[in-house]
Amino acid sequence: MIRLGHILAFIIQVQERESMCRGKLFHLFRRILRIGLHIVAADGDKMYAMLQVFICHGYDGIDHMQHIRAVVADKHHHGCLLAFDFLQRKHFSAHGIREIKVRRLVAKRNAQSFSCCHGLCFEKIVTKLTVNFAPIKSALFMSSQELSRIIRERQSYLCIGLDTDPGKIPQHLLSLPDPVFAFNKAIIDATKDLCVSYKINTAFYESGGVPGWQSLEKTVAYIPENTLKIADAKRGDIGNTSHQYAKTFFEVFDFDAVTVAPYMGRDSVEPFLQYSDKWTILLGLTSNDGSLDFQMQKTADGEYFYEKVLQRAAQWGTPDNLMFVIGATRESQIGHIRSMLPEHFFLVPGVGAQGGNLGEISRLGLNHDGGLLINASRSVIYAGKDKDFAEAARQAALQLQTDMKGYLAL
């Protein structure tokens, strides 16, 4: 029998040294998990602390975690099952959990139900994990260099928008416990090799209340690590409020990037930029009709208002932590904006259903690093309506990726 105390001690030592990159640490967890499945099959109570280790470190094997839960349930280890569900509710799911939020009070209350082998009770393990696994900068930060490498590797700068409307989900998914996540999971599985980013418009999840937030959390967790995860939330408020917004999307959900509205100025954006391993994506020039109301108005010196915003905002960050949203239907301005901001990445929505011209945008907007994330949402995820919807989405994404491959070669 594996000594659980030895496993915990070893993992804590690895983390303290910080000499192993996170990807390799996940690989280690996968190997230990294979052993752990045998342990839980023999004695579910002794598996609980192992569960904590995987969940607290952001283990990314959701299917395996659910398999563990099923085994625990089958073995009627009620205390361990309660523990697993408790951790799930507390957001201890895949990818990038940065701190242990279980309190000692909860541990004391449940210590009898969650006993572990070799004298390591639940309370002691939670306490030890809380002390040892402090927040650390992610070793998997998607820098501009890394993003450029992935663009070259996949020959794509496609960002797929997971703007999932429950009213448009295929009928055969509606009987599942979480149709939104089931839909998103199928789309991700079908397209993850064709895109470099997924953009989640949070409004489609917030409108669903608590279940919607849970679907969002599971979706973020399921997106592969080497793919940029964007929260399209368009937040922006006074400093202390923006700080909480940044914490929500960068710590609680562990997005790589979030869209922010710059209208309130620098102090409303700085809380996001304080996360050196995350991206802030500022609204620059949007594609909606209402952009004419303010963004396209000329100032006294003859410049458009959006130009003033871009010039000033570019001083707040760097090309390594600051992107700009430039609407795809503003083709005539993209070349000019690229000359203003030669090094920054642009997130460009509006290709597909909104009619943006991919070829023209690519010709005017690409730079030596790629420099573009072209977003397509409805034209990809709703390309099909029946049971083959995922394959239809793949074909739509593949067409865009094939075109992008050609533009990158120019």
Buried (B, 14 or more C-beta within 10 A) or exposed (E): EBEBBEBBEEBBEBBEEEEEEBEEBBEBBBEBBEEBBEBBBEEBBBBBBBBBBBBBBBBBBBEBBEBBBEBBBEBEBEBBBBBBEBBBEBBBBBBBBBEBBBEEEBBEEBBEBBBBBEEBBBBBBBBBBBEBBEEEEBEBBBEBEEBBBBBEEBBBBBBBBBBBBBEEBBEEBEEEEBBBBBBBBBBBEBBBBBBBBBBBBBEBBEEBEEBBBBBBBBBBBBBEBBBBBBBBBBBBBEEEBBBEBBEBBBBBBBBBBBBBBBEBBEEBBBBBBBBEBBBBBBBBBBBEEEBEEEBEEEEEEEEBBBBEBBEEBBEBBEBBBBBBBBBBBBBEBBEEBBEBBEBBBBBBBBBBEBEBBBEBBBBBBBBEBBBBBBBBBBBBBBBBEEEEBBBBBBBBBBBBBEBBEEBBEE
